[in-house]
Amino acid sequence: TQLEDAKQAVLYAQADTQNARKRTFEETAKARKFAVESFASELLAVKDSLEMALLDNSGVESLRAGVELTLKQLSAAFEKANVVEINPQGEKLNPNKHQAISALANAAESNTILHVMQKGYSLEEQLLRPAMVVVSASKTEKF
């Protein structure tokens, strides 16, 4: 009958929807896992370099050179993963990217970033951590 056919069609549609949701969830989980694996494998070289630097007893200059090389490796891994540094020295405060932790009376325009205490980072335009900054305040402003 038509009623039975309609019920059967609804059941098939519900099953298709559930299967599509399940597939989407599994594909998203696989993509996320792959992204994490890829980034983690990039960081293995950084960890290896840090461990080698700790074993090296040849002096401060050698240690410094090793740390600089390791920082370059880490920066390259960040670049590959689209992790972008936020270093807003001299810019205007943007509360969506920066967190003011202090204000100093200064001749600069109010809310200008005077010092970056800790750089911020974003991933694919999504903020991971805001930059921690010190901003200027006019001598008449009270905080």
Backbone torsions as a table, in degrees:
resi	resn	phi	psi	omega
1	THR	NA	167.6	-178.9
2	GLN	-67.0	-38.2	179.8
3	LEU	-63.2	-44.6	178.4
4	GLU	-63.8	-41.8	178.2
5	ASP	-62.5	-41.1	179.6
6	ALA	-65.7	-42.5	178.0
7	LYS	-61.4	-43.0	-180.0
8	GLN	-63.9	-40.4	179.1
9	ALA	-64.0	-40.4	178.3
10	VAL	-64.3	-43.3	178.7
11	LEU	-61.5	-43.5	177.3
12	TYR	-62.5	-42.3	179.9
13	ALA	-63.6	-42.0	178.1
14	GLN	-64.4	-42.8	179.1
15	ALA	-63.6	-42.4	177.8
16	ASP	-61.2	-42.5	179.4
17	THR	-63.0	-45.0	178.6
18	GLN	-62.7	-42.6	179.1
19	ASN	-64.0	-40.5	178.6
20	ALA	-63.8	-42.8	177.5
21	ARG	-61.1	-45.2	-178.9
22	LYS	-62.2	-44.4	178.7
23	ARG	-62.5	-43.7	179.8
24	THR	-62.1	-44.3	178.5
25	PHE	-60.9	-45.9	-179.8
26	GLU	-64.4	-41.6	179.5
27	GLU	-66.1	-39.4	178.2
28	THR	-65.3	-42.9	178.8
29	ALA	-62.3	-41.7	178.7
30	LYS	-64.4	-43.4	179.9
31	ALA	-63.2	-42.4	179.4
32	ARG	-64.1	-44.4	179.8
33	LYS	-61.4	-43.0	179.4
34	PHE	-62.6	-42.5	-179.5
35	ALA	-63.0	-43.4	179.5
36	VAL	-66.3	-42.6	178.4
37	GLU	-60.4	-43.7	-178.9
38	SER	-62.3	-47.2	-179.6
39	PHE	-66.0	-42.3	179.7
40	ALA	-61.9	-39.9	179.7
41	SER	-66.6	-32.6	175.7
42	GLU	-65.5	-34.8	-177.8
43	LEU	-77.7	-16.5	179.1
44	LEU	-60.5	-41.4	178.6
45	ALA	-63.7	-36.1	178.6
46	VAL	-65.2	-45.9	179.3
47	LYS	-62.0	-44.8	178.2
48	ASP	-57.2	-44.2	-179.4
49	SER	-64.1	-40.6	178.4
50	LEU	-64.2	-42.4	178.6
51	GLU	-63.3	-40.9	178.5
52	MET	-64.8	-38.3	179.5
53	ALA	-63.3	-37.1	179.3
54	LEU	-69.9	-27.6	178.6
55	LEU	-79.8	-23.2	-175.9
56	ASP	-77.2	123.1	179.8
57	ASN	-111.3	25.1	-174.8
58	SER	-82.3	-4.8	175.2
59	GLY	129.1	174.5	-175.0
60	VAL	-64.5	-43.0	-177.9
61	GLU	-62.9	-41.5	178.6
62	SER	-64.8	-41.8	178.6
63	LEU	-63.0	-43.9	179.6
64	ARG	-61.2	-44.6	179.7
65	ALA	-61.8	-40.4	178.8
66	GLY	-65.5	-41.0	178.9
67	VAL	-66.2	-40.6	178.1
68	GLU	-62.7	-42.3	177.4
69	LEU	-63.8	-41.1	179.6
70	THR	-64.5	-40.6	177.4
71	LEU	-62.1	-38.7	176.5
72	LYS	-63.3	-40.9	177.7
73	GLN	-62.6	-44.1	-180.0
74	LEU	-64.6	-42.5	178.3
75	SER	-61.8	-39.3	178.1
76	ALA	-65.4	-40.4	177.7
77	ALA	-64.1	-41.8	177.4
78	PHE	-62.0	-44.8	-179.1
79	GLU	-60.5	-44.0	179.0
80	LYS	-61.2	-34.7	-177.9
81	ALA	-91.2	5.8	-179.2
82	ASN	62.1	33.4	172.4
83	VAL	-89.4	119.5	-173.6
84	VAL	-110.7	133.1	178.9
85	GLU	-77.1	139.6	175.1
86	ILE	-112.6	107.6	179.9
87	ASN	-127.2	85.2	-168.0
88	PRO	-89.2	29.5	-179.3
89	GLN	-50.4	125.0	176.7
90	GLY	84.0	-7.1	179.8
91	GLU	-84.0	170.6	172.4
92	LYS	-78.5	146.8	178.7
93	LEU	-61.6	128.9	174.8
94	ASN	-120.6	106.6	-175.7
95	PRO	-62.7	-13.6	177.6
96	ASN	-81.5	-16.5	-178.0
97	LYS	-127.0	-17.6	-173.3
98	HIS	-126.7	150.3	174.2
99	GLN	-124.8	114.3	179.9
100	ALA	-76.6	124.8	179.5
101	ILE	-106.1	-10.6	-179.5
102	SER	-163.4	157.9	175.6
103	ALA	-132.3	138.8	179.2
104	LEU	-121.3	138.1	174.0
105	ALA	-64.4	129.6	-172.9
106	ASN	-156.6	156.6	178.6
107	ALA	-73.5	-17.1	-179.7
108	ALA	-66.1	158.7	177.7
109	GLU	-56.9	141.8	-178.0
110	SER	-54.8	141.3	179.9
111	ASN	68.1	22.5	171.6
112	THR	-86.0	138.0	-178.2
113	ILE	-77.1	118.7	-178.7
114	LEU	-91.6	-40.3	-177.8
115	HIS	-140.6	140.0	173.2
116	VAL	-101.3	110.9	-178.4
117	MET	-80.4	-34.9	178.4
118	GLN	-149.9	126.1	-179.9
119	LYS	-66.2	152.3	175.4
120	GLY	-101.6	172.3	-179.8
121	TYR	-145.6	146.4	174.6
122	SER	-129.7	156.6	178.5
123	LEU	-130.3	116.4	179.8
124	GLU	51.4	48.2	178.4
125	GLU	70.7	1.5	178.2
126	GLN	-99.2	127.3	-177.8
127	LEU	-69.5	124.2	174.0
128	LEU	-89.9	-43.5	-179.9
129	ARG	-153.1	130.7	177.8
130	PRO	-72.9	153.8	173.5
131	ALA	-72.8	133.5	177.7
132	MET	-91.6	119.8	-170.1
133	VAL	-132.7	160.1	170.8
134	VAL	-109.1	128.9	-177.1
135	VAL	-112.5	163.3	177.5
136	SER	-84.1	149.3	174.4
137	ALA	-133.5	141.3	177.6
138	SER	-67.9	157.2	-175.6
139	LYS	-64.1	-17.1	-179.8
140	THR	-91.3	-16.8	-179.8
141	GLU	-71.9	144.1	177.8
142	LYS	-113.0	136.3	177.6
143	PHE	-122.3	NA	NA
